[in-house]
Amino acid sequence: MKRENLLLFLILLLSMPAYAQEGIRLLHGPYLQNLGSEEVTIVWLSDKPSVGWVELAPDDNSDFYATERPRYFDAKNGVKNTSTIHAVKIKGLKPGTNYRYRVFVQEVLSHVAHQVIYGYYASTDVYSREPLVFKTSDPANKNTSFAMVNDIHGNNDVLEKLVSKCDLKNTDFIIFNGDMVSVFNEEKHIFDGFMDTATRLFASRVPMYYTRGNHETRGAFATEFQRYFSPKEENIYYTFRQGPICFVILDTGEDKPDSDIEYAGITVYDEYRTEQAEWLRQVLDSKEYKEAPFKIVVAHIPPMGGWHGNLEVENKFMPLLRDAKPDLMLCGHLHRFIHQKATKETPFPIIVNSNTAILKATANPTELKIEVIDVDGKVLDQFSVKR
């Protein structure tokens, strides 16, 4: 080889690492959040900083590649986010309608001033497999069904066994009623703990609504909770409507006083619950709540048990709820099953679901049916609320 050619070869060889690039991957998700009658939020993660978007198509007989599909970008204040966490809220959808979708990311290698260097793409597959599909909720629908699990504490085997008790094709959504992990110290606790399993089983197609438990408030990563769950909402307490049921999702915070040594002076949950109670007062007086055939309140910590958090729920939320008379309150936290029937003082039943059982429900405008099944398939309870 001539000296000049050898020199050129060496220069190219030495420069190759500067241009070598590994592909980008979808790391977790996508999963559905805060699905409503006209909107949905889709969340997913990549292994490298990237921009992301969702492509949406009607669930008709057309091929996903039949036309260019509209793109909805992960953006804020007019700028696409460069991140490993992506969340897109799509609005303007039709109630009770199926939509097909795929998510995309494109790596951002460099962003200096007005120059951006992009890398490879990654996306969910719509070529060799069917596209992912979700269905918007419909308040006018006469029927709905849902399931609830809680206090899994990172036990994926239990989660999978409980979800297997559901007919997912005929389940509109699933509620995670808190303590899905024991501590939030890093991102992997979310996905290794339960969310990768949930996504594999249902969460890309069947929406999941999350009620934060007291263990999700613990750890250095606890303040990041809303980047992954309800990321486009104002608060992590909220309401939603599915068929004949209006759901009120509460965030009951921690179970000990803010001054407890376990919290190292970093919590203000008493103040937080006081503020939330004012929000609850307005919700319970709203047209959405009052006109729904059935009303269900979901809260991780129940108003019984005697600890500080239980007493806060009793003192700040329960007086409002007793006046508003929901049809049912669903709780967890105690790791045992309790069915407290309606009384003169509390005119609605309270179900405390155990950490090894799944609550399943169906409703039409005149009847709400509840069934609780443990991990071994044993029926723990069955009852109905009728109009």
Contacts in CASP RR format, 6 or more apart in sequence:
PFRMAT RR
TARGET T0000
AUTHOR 0000-0000-0000
METHOD contacts of the structure
MODEL  1
MKRENLLLFLILLLSMPAYAQEGIRLLHGPYLQNLGSEEVTIVWLSDKPS
VGWVELAPDDNSDFYATERPRYFDAKNGVKNTSTIHAVKIKGLKPGTNYR
YRVFVQEVLSHVAHQVIYGYYASTDVYSREPLVFKTSDPANKNTSFAMVN
DIHGNNDVLEKLVSKCDLKNTDFIIFNGDMVSVFNEEKHIFDGFMDTATR
LFASRVPMYYTRGNHETRGAFATEFQRYFSPKEENIYYTFRQGPICFVIL
DTGEDKPDSDIEYAGITVYDEYRTEQAEWLRQVLDSKEYKEAPFKIVVAH
IPPMGGWHGNLEVENKFMPLLRDAKPDLMLCGHLHRFIHQKATKETPFPI
IVNSNTAILKATANPTELKIEVIDVDGKVLDQFSVKR
1 9 0 8 1.000
21 107 0 8 1.000
21 109 0 8 1.000
21 119 0 8 1.000
21 120 0 8 1.000
23 48 0 8 1.000
23 107 0 8 1.000
23 120 0 8 1.000
23 122 0 8 1.000
24 46 0 8 1.000
24 47 0 8 1.000
24 48 0 8 1.000
24 50 0 8 1.000
24 105 0 8 1.000
24 106 0 8 1.000
24 107 0 8 1.000
24 119 0 8 1.000
24 120 0 8 1.000
24 121 0 8 1.000
24 122 0 8 1.000
25 46 0 8 1.000
25 47 0 8 1.000
25 48 0 8 1.000
25 122 0 8 1.000
26 44 0 8 1.000
26 45 0 8 1.000
26 46 0 8 1.000
26 47 0 8 1.000
26 103 0 8 1.000
26 105 0 8 1.000
26 122 0 8 1.000
26 123 0 8 1.000
26 124 0 8 1.000
27 45 0 8 1.000
27 46 0 8 1.000
27 47 0 8 1.000
27 84 0 8 1.000
28 44 0 8 1.000
28 45 0 8 1.000
28 191 0 8 1.000
28 195 0 8 1.000
28 196 0 8 1.000
28 199 0 8 1.000
29 43 0 8 1.000
29 44 0 8 1.000
29 45 0 8 1.000
29 195 0 8 1.000
29 196 0 8 1.000
29 199 0 8 1.000
29 203 0 8 1.000
29 204 0 8 1.000
30 42 0 8 1.000
30 43 0 8 1.000
30 44 0 8 1.000
30 101 0 8 1.000
30 103 0 8 1.000
30 124 0 8 1.000
30 132 0 8 1.000
30 199 0 8 1.000
30 204 0 8 1.000
31 42 0 8 1.000
31 43 0 8 1.000
31 44 0 8 1.000
31 195 0 8 1.000
31 198 0 8 1.000
31 199 0 8 1.000
31 203 0 8 1.000
31 204 0 8 1.000
31 208 0 8 1.000
32 40 0 8 1.000
32 41 0 8 1.000
32 42 0 8 1.000
32 43 0 8 1.000
32 134 0 8 1.000
32 203 0 8 1.000
32 204 0 8 1.000
32 205 0 8 1.000
32 206 0 8 1.000
32 207 0 8 1.000
32 208 0 8 1.000
33 40 0 8 1.000
33 41 0 8 1.000
33 42 0 8 1.000
33 43 0 8 1.000
33 87 0 8 1.000
33 207 0 8 1.000
33 208 0 8 1.000
33 209 0 8 1.000
33 210 0 8 1.000
33 229 0 8 1.000
33 230 0 8 1.000
33 231 0 8 1.000
33 232 0 8 1.000
34 40 0 8 1.000
34 41 0 8 1.000
34 89 0 8 1.000
34 207 0 8 1.000
34 209 0 8 1.000
34 230 0 8 1.000
34 232 0 8 1.000
34 233 0 8 1.000
34 238 0 8 1.000
34 240 0 8 1.000
35 41 0 8 1.000
35 134 0 8 1.000
35 136 0 8 1.000
35 137 0 8 1.000
35 173 0 8 1.000
35 207 0 8 1.000
35 240 0 8 1.000
36 136 0 8 1.000
36 137 0 8 1.000
36 240 0 8 1.000
36 241 0 8 1.000
37 93 0 8 1.000
37 95 0 8 1.000
37 96 0 8 1.000
37 136 0 8 1.000
37 137 0 8 1.000
37 138 0 8 1.000
37 139 0 8 1.000
37 241 0 8 1.000
38 91 0 8 1.000
38 92 0 8 1.000
38 93 0 8 1.000
38 94 0 8 1.000
38 95 0 8 1.000
38 136 0 8 1.000
39 89 0 8 1.000
39 90 0 8 1.000
39 91 0 8 1.000
39 92 0 8 1.000
39 93 0 8 1.000
39 136 0 8 1.000
40 89 0 8 1.000
40 90 0 8 1.000
40 93 0 8 1.000
40 99 0 8 1.000
40 134 0 8 1.000
40 136 0 8 1.000
40 207 0 8 1.000
41 87 0 8 1.000
41 88 0 8 1.000
41 89 0 8 1.000
41 90 0 8 1.000
41 230 0 8 1.000
41 231 0 8 1.000
41 232 0 8 1.000
41 233 0 8 1.000
42 54 0 8 1.000
42 87 0 8 1.000
42 88 0 8 1.000
42 90 0 8 1.000
42 101 0 8 1.000
42 103 0 8 1.000
43 85 0 8 1.000
43 86 0 8 1.000
43 87 0 8 1.000
43 228 0 8 1.000
43 229 0 8 1.000
43 231 0 8 1.000
44 86 0 8 1.000
44 103 0 8 1.000
44 105 0 8 1.000
45 84 0 8 1.000
45 85 0 8 1.000
45 86 0 8 1.000
45 191 0 8 1.000
46 52 0 8 1.000
46 84 0 8 1.000
46 86 0 8 1.000
46 105 0 8 1.000
46 107 0 8 1.000
46 122 0 8 1.000
47 84 0 8 1.000
48 84 0 8 1.000
48 107 0 8 1.000
49 82 0 8 1.000
49 83 0 8 1.000
49 84 0 8 1.000
49 107 0 8 1.000
49 108 0 8 1.000
50 82 0 8 1.000
50 83 0 8 1.000
50 84 0 8 1.000
50 86 0 8 1.000
50 105 0 8 1.000
50 106 0 8 1.000
50 107 0 8 1.000
50 108 0 8 1.000
51 73 0 8 1.000
51 74 0 8 1.000
51 80 0 8 1.000
51 81 0 8 1.000
51 82 0 8 1.000
51 105 0 8 1.000
51 106 0 8 1.000
51 108 0 8 1.000
52 73 0 8 1.000
52 74 0 8 1.000
52 80 0 8 1.000
52 81 0 8 1.000
52 86 0 8 1.000
52 88 0 8 1.000
52 103 0 8 1.000
52 104 0 8 1.000
52 105 0 8 1.000
52 106 0 8 1.000
53 71 0 8 1.000
53 72 0 8 1.000
53 73 0 8 1.000
53 74 0 8 1.000
53 88 0 8 1.000
53 103 0 8 1.000
53 104 0 8 1.000
54 71 0 8 1.000
54 72 0 8 1.000
54 88 0 8 1.000
54 90 0 8 1.000
54 101 0 8 1.000
54 102 0 8 1.000
54 103 0 8 1.000
54 104 0 8 1.000
55 69 0 8 1.000
55 70 0 8 1.000
55 71 0 8 1.000
55 72 0 8 1.000
55 101 0 8 1.000
55 102 0 8 1.000
55 103 0 8 1.000
55 104 0 8 1.000
56 69 0 8 1.000
56 70 0 8 1.000
56 72 0 8 1.000
56 90 0 8 1.000
56 99 0 8 1.000
56 100 0 8 1.000
56 101 0 8 1.000
57 64 0 8 1.000
57 69 0 8 1.000
57 99 0 8 1.000
57 100 0 8 1.000
57 101 0 8 1.000
57 131 0 8 1.000
58 98 0 8 1.000
58 99 0 8 1.000
58 100 0 8 1.000
59 97 0 8 1.000
59 98 0 8 1.000
59 99 0 8 1.000
59 100 0 8 1.000
59 133 0 8 1.000
64 100 0 8 1.000
64 102 0 8 1.000
64 126 0 8 1.000
64 131 0 8 1.000
65 126 0 8 1.000
65 127 0 8 1.000
71 104 0 8 1.000
72 88 0 8 1.000
72 90 0 8 1.000
73 80 0 8 1.000
73 88 0 8 1.000
74 80 0 8 1.000
74 81 0 8 1.000
74 83 0 8 1.000
74 86 0 8 1.000
74 87 0 8 1.000
74 88 0 8 1.000
75 81 0 8 1.000
82 108 0 8 1.000
82 111 0 8 1.000
85 227 0 8 1.000
85 228 0 8 1.000
86 103 0 8 1.000
86 105 0 8 1.000
87 227 0 8 1.000
87 231 0 8 1.000
87 232 0 8 1.000
88 103 0 8 1.000
89 232 0 8 1.000
93 99 0 8 1.000
93 136 0 8 1.000
94 136 0 8 1.000
95 136 0 8 1.000
95 137 0 8 1.000
95 138 0 8 1.000
95 139 0 8 1.000
95 140 0 8 1.000
96 135 0 8 1.000
96 136 0 8 1.000
96 137 0 8 1.000
96 138 0 8 1.000
96 141 0 8 1.000
97 135 0 8 1.000
97 136 0 8 1.000
98 133 0 8 1.000
98 134 0 8 1.000
98 135 0 8 1.000
99 133 0 8 1.000
99 134 0 8 1.000
99 135 0 8 1.000
99 136 0 8 1.000
100 126 0 8 1.000
100 131 0 8 1.000
100 132 0 8 1.000
100 133 0 8 1.000
101 131 0 8 1.000
101 132 0 8 1.000
101 133 0 8 1.000
101 134 0 8 1.000
102 123 0 8 1.000
102 124 0 8 1.000
102 125 0 8 1.000
102 126 0 8 1.000
102 131 0 8 1.000
102 132 0 8 1.000
103 123 0 8 1.000
103 124 0 8 1.000
104 121 0 8 1.000
104 122 0 8 1.000
104 123 0 8 1.000
105 121 0 8 1.000
105 122 0 8 1.000
105 123 0 8 1.000
106 118 0 8 1.000
106 119 0 8 1.000
106 120 0 8 1.000
106 121 0 8 1.000
107 118 0 8 1.000
107 119 0 8 1.000
107 120 0 8 1.000
108 116 0 8 1.000
108 117 0 8 1.000
108 118 0 8 1.000
108 119 0 8 1.000
109 117 0 8 1.000
109 118 0 8 1.000
109 119 0 8 1.000
110 116 0 8 1.000
110 117 0 8 1.000
111 117 0 8 1.000
124 131 0 8 1.000
124 132 0 8 1.000
132 204 0 8 1.000
132 205 0 8 1.000
133 205 0 8 1.000
134 205 0 8 1.000
134 207 0 8 1.000
137 172 0 8 1.000
137 240 0 8 1.000
137 241 0 8 1.000
137 242 0 8 1.000
137 243 0 8 1.000
138 242 0 8 1.000
138 243 0 8 1.000
139 241 0 8 1.000
139 242 0 8 1.000
139 243 0 8 1.000
140 243 0 8 1.000
141 242 0 8 1.000
141 243 0 8 1.000
141 244 0 8 1.000
142 243 0 8 1.000
142 244 0 8 1.000
142 364 0 8 1.000
142 365 0 8 1.000
143 243 0 8 1.000
143 244 0 8 1.000
143 362 0 8 1.000
143 363 0 8 1.000
143 364 0 8 1.000
144 172 0 8 1.000
144 242 0 8 1.000
144 243 0 8 1.000
144 244 0 8 1.000
144 245 0 8 1.000
144 362 0 8 1.000
144 363 0 8 1.000
145 170 0 8 1.000
145 171 0 8 1.000
145 172 0 8 1.000
145 360 0 8 1.000
145 361 0 8 1.000
145 362 0 8 1.000
145 363 0 8 1.000
146 171 0 8 1.000
146 172 0 8 1.000
146 173 0 8 1.000
146 174 0 8 1.000
146 175 0 8 1.000
146 242 0 8 1.000
146 360 0 8 1.000
146 361 0 8 1.000
147 163 0 8 1.000
147 165 0 8 1.000
147 166 0 8 1.000
147 171 0 8 1.000
147 174 0 8 1.000
147 175 0 8 1.000
147 358 0 8 1.000
147 359 0 8 1.000
147 360 0 8 1.000
147 361 0 8 1.000
148 174 0 8 1.000
148 175 0 8 1.000
148 176 0 8 1.000
148 177 0 8 1.000
148 298 0 8 1.000
148 330 0 8 1.000
148 353 0 8 1.000
148 358 0 8 1.000
148 359 0 8 1.000
148 361 0 8 1.000
149 159 0 8 1.000
149 162 0 8 1.000
149 163 0 8 1.000
149 174 0 8 1.000
149 175 0 8 1.000
149 176 0 8 1.000
149 177 0 8 1.000
149 353 0 8 1.000
149 358 0 8 1.000
149 359 0 8 1.000
150 176 0 8 1.000
150 177 0 8 1.000
150 178 0 8 1.000
150 179 0 8 1.000
150 180 0 8 1.000
150 211 0 8 1.000
150 300 0 8 1.000
150 332 0 8 1.000
150 333 0 8 1.000
150 353 0 8 1.000
150 355 0 8 1.000
151 177 0 8 1.000
151 178 0 8 1.000
151 179 0 8 1.000
151 180 0 8 1.000
151 332 0 8 1.000
151 333 0 8 1.000
151 335 0 8 1.000
151 354 0 8 1.000
151 355 0 8 1.000
152 158 0 8 1.000
152 159 0 8 1.000
152 179 0 8 1.000
152 180 0 8 1.000
152 181 0 8 1.000
152 193 0 8 1.000
152 194 0 8 1.000
152 355 0 8 1.000
153 179 0 8 1.000
153 180 0 8 1.000
153 181 0 8 1.000
153 182 0 8 1.000
153 215 0 8 1.000
153 355 0 8 1.000
154 180 0 8 1.000
154 181 0 8 1.000
154 182 0 8 1.000
154 192 0 8 1.000
154 193 0 8 1.000
154 194 0 8 1.000
156 193 0 8 1.000
156 194 0 8 1.000
156 197 0 8 1.000
158 355 0 8 1.000
158 356 0 8 1.000
158 375 0 8 1.000
159 194 0 8 1.000
159 197 0 8 1.000
159 198 0 8 1.000
160 197 0 8 1.000
160 201 0 8 1.000
161 375 0 8 1.000
162 356 0 8 1.000
162 357 0 8 1.000
162 358 0 8 1.000
162 375 0 8 1.000
163 174 0 8 1.000
163 198 0 8 1.000
163 201 0 8 1.000
163 202 0 8 1.000
163 358 0 8 1.000
165 358 0 8 1.000
165 360 0 8 1.000
165 373 0 8 1.000
165 377 0 8 1.000
166 174 0 8 1.000
166 358 0 8 1.000
166 360 0 8 1.000
168 201 0 8 1.000
168 202 0 8 1.000
168 206 0 8 1.000
171 202 0 8 1.000
171 206 0 8 1.000
171 360 0 8 1.000
172 206 0 8 1.000
172 207 0 8 1.000
172 242 0 8 1.000
173 206 0 8 1.000
173 207 0 8 1.000
173 208 0 8 1.000
173 209 0 8 1.000
173 242 0 8 1.000
174 198 0 8 1.000
174 202 0 8 1.000
174 203 0 8 1.000
174 206 0 8 1.000
174 207 0 8 1.000
174 208 0 8 1.000
174 209 0 8 1.000
175 208 0 8 1.000
175 209 0 8 1.000
175 210 0 8 1.000
175 211 0 8 1.000
175 298 0 8 1.000
175 330 0 8 1.000
176 194 0 8 1.000
176 198 0 8 1.000
176 208 0 8 1.000
176 209 0 8 1.000
176 210 0 8 1.000
176 211 0 8 1.000
177 211 0 8 1.000
177 213 0 8 1.000
177 298 0 8 1.000
177 299 0 8 1.000
177 300 0 8 1.000
177 330 0 8 1.000
177 331 0 8 1.000
177 332 0 8 1.000
177 353 0 8 1.000
178 210 0 8 1.000
178 211 0 8 1.000
178 212 0 8 1.000
178 213 0 8 1.000
178 215 0 8 1.000
178 216 0 8 1.000
178 300 0 8 1.000
178 332 0 8 1.000
178 333 0 8 1.000
179 213 0 8 1.000
179 214 0 8 1.000
179 215 0 8 1.000
179 216 0 8 1.000
179 300 0 8 1.000
179 332 0 8 1.000
179 333 0 8 1.000
179 355 0 8 1.000
180 193 0 8 1.000
180 194 0 8 1.000
180 195 0 8 1.000
180 210 0 8 1.000
180 216 0 8 1.000
181 189 0 8 1.000
181 190 0 8 1.000
181 193 0 8 1.000
181 194 0 8 1.000
181 215 0 8 1.000
181 216 0 8 1.000
182 215 0 8 1.000
182 218 0 8 1.000
183 189 0 8 1.000
183 215 0 8 1.000
183 218 0 8 1.000
183 219 0 8 1.000
184 190 0 8 1.000
184 215 0 8 1.000
184 216 0 8 1.000
184 217 0 8 1.000
184 218 0 8 1.000
184 219 0 8 1.000
184 220 0 8 1.000
184 221 0 8 1.000
184 222 0 8 1.000
184 224 0 8 1.000
184 225 0 8 1.000
185 219 0 8 1.000
185 220 0 8 1.000
185 221 0 8 1.000
186 220 0 8 1.000
186 221 0 8 1.000
187 221 0 8 1.000
187 224 0 8 1.000
189 221 0 8 1.000
190 228 0 8 1.000
195 203 0 8 1.000
195 228 0 8 1.000
198 208 0 8 1.000
202 208 0 8 1.000
209 240 0 8 1.000
209 247 0 8 1.000
209 249 0 8 1.000
209 298 0 8 1.000
210 229 0 8 1.000
210 230 0 8 1.000
210 236 0 8 1.000
211 249 0 8 1.000
211 250 0 8 1.000
211 251 0 8 1.000
211 298 0 8 1.000
211 299 0 8 1.000
211 300 0 8 1.000
212 225 0 8 1.000
212 229 0 8 1.000
212 236 0 8 1.000
212 251 0 8 1.000
212 253 0 8 1.000
212 300 0 8 1.000
213 251 0 8 1.000
213 252 0 8 1.000
213 253 0 8 1.000
213 300 0 8 1.000
213 301 0 8 1.000
213 333 0 8 1.000
214 252 0 8 1.000
214 253 0 8 1.000
214 254 0 8 1.000
214 255 0 8 1.000
214 300 0 8 1.000
214 301 0 8 1.000
214 333 0 8 1.000
216 222 0 8 1.000
216 225 0 8 1.000
217 253 0 8 1.000
217 254 0 8 1.000
217 267 0 8 1.000
217 269 0 8 1.000
225 236 0 8 1.000
226 233 0 8 1.000
226 236 0 8 1.000
229 236 0 8 1.000
230 236 0 8 1.000
230 238 0 8 1.000
235 251 0 8 1.000
235 276 0 8 1.000
235 279 0 8 1.000
236 251 0 8 1.000
237 249 0 8 1.000
237 250 0 8 1.000
237 251 0 8 1.000
237 276 0 8 1.000
237 279 0 8 1.000
238 249 0 8 1.000
239 246 0 8 1.000
239 247 0 8 1.000
239 248 0 8 1.000
239 249 0 8 1.000
239 283 0 8 1.000
239 288 0 8 1.000
239 289 0 8 1.000
240 246 0 8 1.000
240 247 0 8 1.000
240 249 0 8 1.000
241 247 0 8 1.000
241 288 0 8 1.000
241 292 0 8 1.000
243 363 0 8 1.000
244 292 0 8 1.000
244 293 0 8 1.000
244 294 0 8 1.000
244 363 0 8 1.000
244 364 0 8 1.000
244 365 0 8 1.000
245 292 0 8 1.000
245 293 0 8 1.000
245 294 0 8 1.000
245 295 0 8 1.000
245 296 0 8 1.000
245 363 0 8 1.000
245 368 0 8 1.000
246 288 0 8 1.000
246 289 0 8 1.000
246 292 0 8 1.000
246 294 0 8 1.000
246 295 0 8 1.000
246 296 0 8 1.000
247 296 0 8 1.000
247 297 0 8 1.000
247 298 0 8 1.000
248 280 0 8 1.000
248 283 0 8 1.000
248 284 0 8 1.000
248 289 0 8 1.000
248 295 0 8 1.000
248 296 0 8 1.000
248 297 0 8 1.000
248 298 0 8 1.000
248 326 0 8 1.000
249 298 0 8 1.000
250 276 0 8 1.000
250 280 0 8 1.000
250 297 0 8 1.000
250 298 0 8 1.000
250 299 0 8 1.000
250 300 0 8 1.000
250 317 0 8 1.000
251 272 0 8 1.000
251 276 0 8 1.000
251 300 0 8 1.000
252 273 0 8 1.000
252 299 0 8 1.000
252 300 0 8 1.000
252 301 0 8 1.000
252 309 0 8 1.000
252 312 0 8 1.000
252 313 0 8 1.000
252 317 0 8 1.000
253 269 0 8 1.000
253 272 0 8 1.000
253 273 0 8 1.000
253 300 0 8 1.000
253 301 0 8 1.000
253 309 0 8 1.000
254 263 0 8 1.000
254 267 0 8 1.000
254 269 0 8 1.000
254 309 0 8 1.000
255 301 0 8 1.000
255 307 0 8 1.000
255 308 0 8 1.000
255 309 0 8 1.000
255 310 0 8 1.000
255 333 0 8 1.000
256 262 0 8 1.000
256 263 0 8 1.000
256 307 0 8 1.000
256 308 0 8 1.000
256 309 0 8 1.000
257 270 0 8 1.000
257 308 0 8 1.000
258 265 0 8 1.000
258 267 0 8 1.000
258 268 0 8 1.000
258 269 0 8 1.000
258 270 0 8 1.000
259 265 0 8 1.000
269 309 0 8 1.000
269 312 0 8 1.000
270 312 0 8 1.000
273 312 0 8 1.000
273 313 0 8 1.000
273 316 0 8 1.000
273 317 0 8 1.000
274 316 0 8 1.000
276 316 0 8 1.000
277 316 0 8 1.000
277 317 0 8 1.000
277 320 0 8 1.000
280 317 0 8 1.000
280 320 0 8 1.000
280 321 0 8 1.000
281 320 0 8 1.000
283 289 0 8 1.000
284 320 0 8 1.000
284 321 0 8 1.000
284 323 0 8 1.000
284 324 0 8 1.000
289 295 0 8 1.000
289 324 0 8 1.000
293 363 0 8 1.000
293 365 0 8 1.000
293 366 0 8 1.000
293 387 0 8 1.000
294 327 0 8 1.000
294 328 0 8 1.000
294 363 0 8 1.000
294 368 0 8 1.000
294 385 0 8 1.000
295 324 0 8 1.000
295 325 0 8 1.000
295 326 0 8 1.000
295 327 0 8 1.000
295 328 0 8 1.000
296 326 0 8 1.000
296 327 0 8 1.000
296 328 0 8 1.000
296 329 0 8 1.000
296 330 0 8 1.000
296 368 0 8 1.000
297 321 0 8 1.000
297 326 0 8 1.000
297 328 0 8 1.000
297 329 0 8 1.000
297 330 0 8 1.000
298 329 0 8 1.000
298 330 0 8 1.000
298 331 0 8 1.000
299 313 0 8 1.000
299 317 0 8 1.000
299 329 0 8 1.000
299 330 0 8 1.000
299 331 0 8 1.000
300 331 0 8 1.000
300 332 0 8 1.000
300 333 0 8 1.000
301 309 0 8 1.000
301 310 0 8 1.000
301 312 0 8 1.000
301 313 0 8 1.000
301 331 0 8 1.000
301 332 0 8 1.000
301 333 0 8 1.000
302 310 0 8 1.000
302 313 0 8 1.000
302 329 0 8 1.000
302 331 0 8 1.000
302 332 0 8 1.000
302 333 0 8 1.000
302 334 0 8 1.000
302 338 0 8 1.000
302 350 0 8 1.000
302 352 0 8 1.000
303 310 0 8 1.000
303 313 0 8 1.000
303 314 0 8 1.000
303 317 0 8 1.000
303 318 0 8 1.000
303 350 0 8 1.000
304 310 0 8 1.000
304 314 0 8 1.000
304 338 0 8 1.000
304 340 0 8 1.000
304 350 0 8 1.000
304 352 0 8 1.000
305 334 0 8 1.000
318 346 0 8 1.000
321 329 0 8 1.000
321 348 0 8 1.000
322 345 0 8 1.000
322 346 0 8 1.000
322 347 0 8 1.000
325 347 0 8 1.000
325 348 0 8 1.000
326 348 0 8 1.000
327 348 0 8 1.000
327 368 0 8 1.000
327 385 0 8 1.000
328 348 0 8 1.000
328 349 0 8 1.000
328 350 0 8 1.000
328 351 0 8 1.000
328 368 0 8 1.000
328 370 0 8 1.000
328 385 0 8 1.000
329 348 0 8 1.000
329 349 0 8 1.000
329 350 0 8 1.000
329 351 0 8 1.000
330 351 0 8 1.000
330 353 0 8 1.000
330 359 0 8 1.000
331 350 0 8 1.000
331 351 0 8 1.000
331 352 0 8 1.000
331 353 0 8 1.000
332 352 0 8 1.000
332 353 0 8 1.000
332 354 0 8 1.000
332 355 0 8 1.000
333 352 0 8 1.000
334 352 0 8 1.000
334 354 0 8 1.000
335 354 0 8 1.000
335 355 0 8 1.000
336 352 0 8 1.000
336 354 0 8 1.000
337 352 0 8 1.000
337 353 0 8 1.000
337 354 0 8 1.000
337 357 0 8 1.000
337 372 0 8 1.000
337 380 0 8 1.000
337 381 0 8 1.000
338 350 0 8 1.000
338 351 0 8 1.000
338 352 0 8 1.000
339 349 0 8 1.000
339 350 0 8 1.000
339 351 0 8 1.000
339 352 0 8 1.000
339 381 0 8 1.000
339 383 0 8 1.000
340 346 0 8 1.000
340 349 0 8 1.000
340 350 0 8 1.000
340 351 0 8 1.000
340 352 0 8 1.000
341 349 0 8 1.000
342 348 0 8 1.000
342 349 0 8 1.000
349 383 0 8 1.000
349 385 0 8 1.000
351 359 0 8 1.000
351 370 0 8 1.000
351 372 0 8 1.000
351 381 0 8 1.000
353 359 0 8 1.000
353 372 0 8 1.000
354 374 0 8 1.000
354 380 0 8 1.000
356 374 0 8 1.000
356 375 0 8 1.000
357 372 0 8 1.000
357 373 0 8 1.000
357 374 0 8 1.000
357 375 0 8 1.000
357 380 0 8 1.000
358 372 0 8 1.000
358 373 0 8 1.000
359 370 0 8 1.000
359 371 0 8 1.000
359 372 0 8 1.000
360 370 0 8 1.000
360 371 0 8 1.000
360 372 0 8 1.000
360 373 0 8 1.000
361 368 0 8 1.000
361 369 0 8 1.000
361 370 0 8 1.000
361 371 0 8 1.000
362 368 0 8 1.000
362 369 0 8 1.000
363 369 0 8 1.000
365 387 0 8 1.000
366 386 0 8 1.000
366 387 0 8 1.000
367 384 0 8 1.000
367 385 0 8 1.000
367 386 0 8 1.000
367 387 0 8 1.000
368 384 0 8 1.000
368 385 0 8 1.000
368 386 0 8 1.000
369 382 0 8 1.000
369 383 0 8 1.000
369 384 0 8 1.000
370 381 0 8 1.000
370 382 0 8 1.000
370 383 0 8 1.000
370 384 0 8 1.000
370 385 0 8 1.000
371 379 0 8 1.000
371 381 0 8 1.000
371 382 0 8 1.000
372 379 0 8 1.000
372 380 0 8 1.000
372 381 0 8 1.000
372 382 0 8 1.000
373 379 0 8 1.000
373 380 0 8 1.000
374 380 0 8 1.000
END
